[in-house]
């Protein structure tokens, strides 16, 4: 997502939460769902554009400096 490319990922585990609408989600056990998602991304320029924009915005929330600041704040709060 940070590279501004459309992302297709699994709809299980933590990936739906992490991608937060910035990716197409598919059942990782379904070749049909994966191939359909790939077809959609290849054929739809508006979908590609939407996924690029949404993914890029979502990736901003996972910058290393942002995560480090949040972690440091958490540890300072509970280290008192």
Number of C-alpha atoms within 10 A of each C-alpha: 20 15 10 16 15 23 19 18 16 16 16 12 8 9 13 17 11 14 22 13 14 23 25 20 19 20 13 13 9 10 11 12 14 19 12 13 18 15 11 14 19 12 11 11 11 10 15 19 15 16 23 21 18 19 23 19 17 19 18 12 12 13 11 10 10 12 12 12 10 12 12 11 12 11 10 10 9 7 7 5
